[in-house]
Amino acid sequence: MYRILKVCHLIGLTLFLGSILGHLAASVAAGEPGSASFLYAREQIAFATRVLTLPGLFLAIASGIALARVSRQSPLRVRWLAAKVALTVAVAINSIVFVAPAGARVLAGTVALSHGEPVALAQIVADHNTETIAGAANIVMILAIVLLGVIKPRLALSPRRTDGLASGGASLR
């Protein structure tokens, strides 16, 4: 069961992080707001968010919770896991509060602009900047989550070890 959950966790992380890197590539190649290429890129980013980013985030979180339960690790006792959980919550909040709404506003403004509706280009740019900055913060936090999961630092105040928890618990071996 542990190995299946670990594979699901890695697939979720790959979907989530991979789609975000795809968003970055599409944004760089998009051109200026108001251009046809910018609209196309924003539509592709919205589609990837729905079918890759959000399902990947859900799979990573759900399988991470299941992994903690199966391996009997608690964020209350394992500090690297507590840090990983805290960063995951921060990524989810940042995504819900900043990234997703800003991205939706950028797409809506760009679609309206393509239909000739009067839209404040400055607002599209401001929302795009918000999405970019919040997205960059997510990438930094996600990389920290990956490092915590791979390295599993002790983060302990005392050298005491119980039941192998300080060494990271179960492995894929």
N, C-alpha and C positions, 0 to 999 in steps of 0.2 A: 504494500500500500504506500509506503514511504517513497519508493522510487517513482511510482506513478504520479504521486502528488508533486514530487520534485520536478518531473518532466513538465507537468501542467504549469508549475510555477515559472519555470524557465520559458515555456512557450508564451505565457502571459506577459512576462517581462520583455521578451523579444518583440511581441506584437506592439506593446505599449511604447517601448523606447524606439523601436525601428520605425514605427509610424511617425513619431515625433521628429526623428531625423529626416524622414520623408517630407514632413511639413516644412522643415527648414530649407531643404533643397528646392521645394516648390516655391517657397517665398522668395528665395534668392533669384530664381529663374523667372519670376512672375512679371517683372517689369514695374512700371509705375501704376499707382492706383488710377482707375479710370480706363485703362487699356483692356483690350479683349483678352490678352494673355493673363492679366491680373485676375480678371473675372474667372477665367478657366482654372487658374491655380487655386483660387478661393473655393470654387465648387469641388475640386478634387480634394482639397484639405478637409472640407466639411464631410465629404463622403468617407474619406479615410478615418476621420474621427469617429463616425458612426459605426463603421464595420471593423476597424482595427484598434484604434486607441482606447476607446471606452470598454469594449469587450476584453482587451488585453489587461487593462487596469483591473476590471472586475475579476478576471481569472487569476491574476497575480495576487490580489488581496484575498480572495476566497481560498486559493490553494495555500497561501502563506498562513492563514488562520488554521487550516486543516493540518499543515505540516507541524505547526507549533503544538497542536493537540496530540497528534500521533507520536511525536517525539517527546511529549510530556515536558516541553519547555514552556516556561511562563515568562512574559516580559517583566513580571514582578520580581523574578529571581535572576534572570539572565540579562545583564545590562546591554549587551550589544543588540539583543533582540528588542529591548525596550527602545533603544535609539532608532532601530529600524522601523518599529511600529510608529513612533512619534514622527519620523520623517515621512512615512507613508501617509499618515493622517494629514500632514502639512501639504504634501503633493495633492491629495484629493481635495482639500479645502482650496488651495491655490487654483486648481483646475476648475472647480465649481464656481468660485467667486470671481476670478479674474480671467483666466484663459478662455473658457468656453463662452461666456457672455461677450467678451471683446471680439472673439472670432465670429460669433453670430452677427454682431453689429457690423463688422467689416464686410461680411458677405451680403447682408441686407443692404447696406449702403452702396456696395459695388453693383449689385443687381439693379437697384433703383437708378443709379447713375447710368447704367447701360441702357435703360429704358427711357432715358432723356429726362427723368424726373430731377427737379432741383434738389441736390444733396450737397451738404457741406463737405467738400473734399478734405478740409482740415480735420473734421471729425473722424473720417475714415482713417486718415493717417494717425491721429491720436489713438484710436482704438487698436490699430495695427501695432503701434509702439507698445501699448499696454500688453497686448497678446505676446509680443516678442520678448519683453522684459520678464513677464510672469512665466513664459515658457522656458526662458533661459534659467530662471530660478528653479523650475521643475527639473531641468536636465541636471543641474548641479546636485540637487537633492537625490535624484534617482541614481546618479553615479555614486553618491555617498551610501545609499542603500545597498547597491551592488557590492561595494567594497566591504561594508559591514557583513554582508552575507557570505562573502568569499573568505575574508580574513578572520572574522569572528573574534575581534579583540576582546581581551578579558574585561577591560573597563572596570575592574574591581578595585576597591579600596584596600582589601586584604588579600593575601595569597591563598586563602582558604578555598578548597575545591570540594564539591560534593557531587557524587554520582556522574562524573564526567561532564557536567553541564558547562563548566568553564572552558572546556576544550571544544565545545560546539555540538556535543551529543552525537546522534546517529550520522552515518556517512553513507555515501552511495556505494561503498565497497561491498 
